Amino acid sequence: MPGPRGTVGDVGVIRTVGLIGSGMIGTSVARLAVAAGLDVVLSNSRGPETLTGLVAELGGRARAATPAEAARAADLVVAAVPLTAYRLLPADALEGRTVLDTANYHPERDGRLPELDAGELTSTAWAQRLLPEARLVKAFNNITPHQLLSLARPLGSPDRSALPLAGDDAEATALAGRLLDVLGYDAVDTGPLATSWRSEPDTPVYVRPYLGEVPALSLAEFFRWTLRTPGTAVPAARVAGLVESAVRGAAGEG
């Protein structure tokens, strides 16, 4: 099993980020992008009119559109939707686009997917089959929304964190790494989509390293607690080590 391929460098120019899905992770990415001077085009399944308040809050660099319009307007697309919602994404508009997949497989939400349960595919490889002409990169799936905001740091900061990426297309993975850099994170390229399980739920790099000591809490209490916790920096070398130490378990059990 190949290990991490190392940190990725800057490549490409990103001026506009398209968001398909404007929940907690999508909104956190949008906030970081606007703060970094990027334009964002927000979209969701309910229509642009439902995003008026968020657009007003984000300011002049943000606008709302349909998912297809967001895909076509962007230099890079972040899909912040549940895994099975990939069936509804605008495949034609995403053709040739780099698409950052933030989803994890949760059977209680997504239903059972036999290829994932059997370990034949990772969740992002499954999504890639639904969007065969897009270039998917696994990203933003192993950190909670508040910590994604609170741990972002400028390049060169001693307490800068890193996030893992995985993708089959080297150019798309490098472009995703460029976005992470702009948003305030180092990127660790962990390999192809076939090994993207290394950052999925119940792996060493998933969520907990970015939170520090986690008290015993119910699920609802845990989410409220994450909103009050600044988080713990996780540098690139540690991310690489955690990814390398992962042992594959049953899909959807984390």
C-alpha positions as CSV (number, residue, x, y, z in Angstrom):
1,M,0.0,0.0,0.0
2,P,1.6,3.3,-1.0
3,G,2.2,5.9,1.6
4,P,1.7,9.6,1.5
5,R,3.3,11.3,-1.5
6,G,4.3,14.3,0.5
7,T,3.2,18.0,0.5
8,V,1.8,19.5,-2.7
9,G,3.0,22.8,-4.1
10,D,1.3,25.8,-5.6
11,V,-0.2,25.4,-9.0
12,G,-2.8,27.3,-11.0
13,V,-4.7,30.4,-10.4
14,I,-7.9,30.4,-8.3
15,R,-10.0,33.5,-8.3
16,T,-13.5,32.0,-7.9
17,V,-14.6,29.0,-5.8
18,G,-18.0,27.3,-6.5
19,L,-19.8,25.8,-3.6
20,I,-22.4,23.1,-4.2
21,G,-24.0,22.7,-0.8
22,S,-24.0,25.5,1.8
23,G,-24.2,23.6,5.1
24,M,-21.6,23.9,7.8
25,I,-18.6,22.8,5.9
26,G,-19.6,24.7,2.8
27,T,-20.2,27.8,4.7
28,S,-16.8,27.5,6.5
29,V,-15.0,27.1,3.2
30,A,-16.9,30.1,1.8
31,R,-15.9,32.3,4.8
32,L,-12.3,31.3,4.5
33,A,-12.3,32.0,0.7
34,V,-13.9,35.4,1.1
35,A,-11.4,36.3,3.8
36,A,-8.6,35.3,1.5
37,G,-9.8,37.6,-1.3
38,L,-11.5,35.0,-3.5
39,D,-14.9,35.3,-5.0
40,V,-17.5,32.6,-4.1
41,V,-20.6,31.4,-5.9
42,L,-22.9,29.6,-3.5
43,S,-25.5,27.1,-4.4
44,N,-27.7,24.4,-2.8
45,S,-30.6,22.1,-3.7
46,R,-33.2,24.6,-2.6
47,G,-32.5,27.5,-4.9
48,P,-30.5,30.7,-4.8
49,E,-33.2,32.7,-3.1
50,T,-32.6,30.6,0.1
51,L,-29.0,31.9,0.3
52,T,-29.8,35.6,0.5
53,G,-28.9,36.0,4.1
54,L,-25.6,34.1,3.8
55,V,-24.6,36.1,0.7
56,A,-25.4,39.4,2.5
57,E,-23.3,38.2,5.5
58,L,-20.3,37.3,3.3
59,G,-20.4,40.6,1.4
60,G,-19.6,41.7,-2.2
61,R,-17.4,38.7,-3.1
62,A,-20.3,36.3,-2.7
63,R,-23.3,35.6,-4.9
64,A,-25.9,32.8,-5.1
65,A,-26.6,30.7,-8.2
66,T,-27.8,27.2,-9.2
67,P,-25.4,24.3,-8.8
68,A,-24.8,24.2,-12.5
69,E,-24.1,28.0,-12.6
70,A,-21.7,27.7,-9.7
71,A,-19.8,24.9,-11.4
72,R,-19.4,26.8,-14.6
73,A,-18.4,30.1,-13.0
74,A,-15.7,28.6,-10.8
75,D,-12.0,27.8,-11.2
76,L,-12.6,25.0,-8.6
77,V,-15.7,23.5,-7.1
78,V,-16.2,22.3,-3.5
79,A,-19.0,19.7,-3.2
80,A,-20.2,19.9,0.4
81,V,-23.2,17.5,0.1
82,P,-24.1,14.1,1.5
83,L,-22.6,11.3,-0.4
84,T,-25.7,10.0,-2.2
85,A,-26.6,13.6,-3.3
86,Y,-23.8,13.1,-5.9
87,R,-26.5,11.4,-8.0
88,L,-28.2,14.9,-8.3
89,L,-25.2,17.0,-9.1
90,P,-24.9,18.6,-12.6
91,A,-22.5,16.2,-14.3
92,D,-22.4,18.2,-17.6
93,A,-21.5,21.4,-15.8
94,L,-18.8,19.6,-13.8
95,E,-17.1,18.0,-16.8
96,G,-13.4,18.8,-16.7
97,R,-13.7,20.6,-13.4
98,T,-11.7,19.9,-10.2
99,V,-14.2,18.9,-7.6
100,L,-13.3,18.7,-3.9
101,D,-15.4,16.0,-2.3
102,T,-16.0,16.6,1.4
103,A,-18.4,13.7,2.0
104,N,-18.0,10.7,4.2
105,Y,-20.1,7.5,4.0
106,H,-22.7,7.3,6.8
107,P,-25.0,4.4,6.2
108,E,-27.6,5.7,8.7
109,R,-28.0,8.7,6.3
110,D,-26.9,7.4,2.9
111,G,-28.3,3.9,3.1
112,R,-26.1,0.8,2.6
113,L,-23.9,0.9,-0.5
114,P,-22.7,-2.6,-1.2
115,E,-19.4,-1.5,-3.0
116,L,-18.4,0.5,0.0
117,D,-19.4,-2.1,2.6
118,A,-17.4,-4.7,0.7
119,G,-14.3,-2.4,0.5
120,E,-14.4,-2.5,-3.3
121,L,-14.5,1.3,-3.5
122,T,-13.8,4.3,-1.3
123,S,-16.6,6.8,-1.0
124,T,-14.9,9.3,-3.3
125,A,-14.1,6.6,-5.9
126,W,-17.9,5.8,-5.7
127,A,-18.7,9.4,-6.3
128,Q,-16.2,9.6,-9.1
129,R,-18.2,7.0,-11.0
130,L,-21.2,9.2,-10.9
131,L,-19.2,12.2,-12.3
132,P,-16.8,10.4,-14.7
133,E,-15.7,13.5,-16.5
134,A,-15.0,15.5,-13.3
135,R,-11.7,15.3,-11.5
136,L,-12.5,14.5,-7.9
137,V,-10.2,15.2,-4.9
138,K,-11.0,14.1,-1.4
139,A,-10.7,17.1,0.9
140,F,-12.1,18.8,4.0
141,N,-13.7,15.5,5.1
142,N,-11.7,15.0,8.3
143,I,-12.2,18.2,10.2
144,T,-15.1,19.8,12.0
145,P,-16.6,23.0,10.6
146,H,-15.6,25.3,13.4
147,Q,-12.1,24.0,13.6
148,L,-11.7,24.5,9.9
149,L,-12.3,28.2,10.5
150,S,-10.4,28.5,13.8
151,L,-7.2,26.7,12.8
152,A,-6.6,28.5,9.5
153,R,-3.2,30.3,9.6
154,P,-1.1,32.3,7.0
155,L,1.7,30.6,5.2
156,G,4.8,30.4,7.4
157,S,2.9,30.5,10.7
158,P,4.6,28.1,13.3
159,D,1.2,26.7,14.3
160,R,-0.1,26.1,10.8
161,S,-2.1,22.9,10.4
162,A,-2.3,20.6,7.4
163,L,-5.2,18.6,5.8
164,P,-5.0,15.5,3.7
165,L,-5.9,15.3,0.1
166,A,-6.4,12.3,-2.2
167,G,-7.0,12.2,-5.9
168,D,-6.2,10.3,-9.1
169,D,-5.4,13.4,-11.2
170,A,-2.1,15.0,-10.1
171,E,-3.0,18.4,-11.6
172,A,-6.4,18.4,-9.8
173,T,-4.8,17.4,-6.5
174,A,-2.2,20.1,-6.8
175,L,-4.9,22.7,-7.6
176,A,-6.8,21.5,-4.4
177,G,-3.5,22.0,-2.5
178,R,-3.3,25.5,-3.8
179,L,-6.7,26.2,-2.5
180,L,-5.9,24.9,0.9
181,D,-2.7,27.0,1.0
182,V,-4.8,30.1,0.2
183,L,-7.3,29.3,2.8
184,G,-4.7,28.8,5.5
185,Y,-3.6,25.1,5.5
186,D,-0.7,23.0,4.3
187,A,-1.8,20.0,2.2
188,V,-0.6,16.5,2.4
189,D,-1.1,14.4,-0.7
190,T,-2.0,10.9,0.6
191,G,-2.3,9.1,-2.7
192,P,-5.0,8.1,-5.2
193,L,-8.7,7.7,-4.5
194,A,-8.3,4.0,-3.8
195,T,-6.5,4.9,-0.6
196,S,-8.6,7.9,0.4
197,W,-10.1,5.7,3.1
198,R,-7.0,6.7,5.1
199,S,-8.8,10.0,6.1
200,E,-12.3,8.7,6.5
201,P,-14.2,8.2,9.8
202,D,-12.5,6.1,12.5
203,T,-9.0,6.6,11.2
204,P,-6.2,8.3,13.2
205,V,-6.3,11.6,11.2
206,Y,-10.1,11.9,11.4
207,V,-11.4,14.9,13.5
208,R,-9.9,14.1,16.9
209,P,-6.3,15.4,16.2
210,Y,-7.7,18.8,15.5
211,L,-9.7,18.9,18.7
212,G,-7.1,17.9,21.3
213,E,-8.5,16.3,24.5
214,V,-12.1,15.4,23.9
215,P,-14.4,15.0,26.9
216,A,-17.0,12.2,27.2
217,L,-20.1,13.7,25.6
218,S,-23.2,12.7,23.8
219,L,-23.2,13.4,20.0
220,A,-25.3,16.6,20.5
221,E,-23.1,17.8,23.3
222,F,-20.0,17.0,21.2
223,F,-21.1,19.3,18.4
224,R,-21.9,22.1,20.8
225,W,-18.5,21.6,22.4
226,T,-16.7,21.9,19.1
227,L,-18.2,25.4,18.7
228,R,-16.5,26.5,21.9
229,T,-13.1,24.9,21.2
230,P,-10.4,26.6,19.2
231,G,-8.8,23.3,18.3
232,T,-5.2,22.0,18.1
233,A,-2.7,22.6,15.4
234,V,-1.8,19.4,13.4
235,P,1.3,20.1,11.2
236,A,2.0,18.3,7.9
237,A,4.5,15.8,9.3
238,R,2.0,14.6,11.9
239,V,-0.8,14.4,9.3
240,A,1.4,12.3,7.1
241,G,2.3,10.0,10.0
242,L,-1.3,9.6,11.1
243,V,-2.4,8.8,7.5
244,E,0.4,6.3,7.1
245,S,-0.6,4.5,10.4
246,A,-4.2,4.0,9.3
247,V,-5.6,0.4,9.2
248,R,-8.7,-0.1,7.0
249,G,-11.8,-1.1,8.9
250,A,-15.4,-1.7,7.9
251,A,-16.8,1.2,5.9
252,G,-19.3,3.5,7.5
253,E,-18.6,2.3,11.0
254,G,-16.9,5.4,12.4
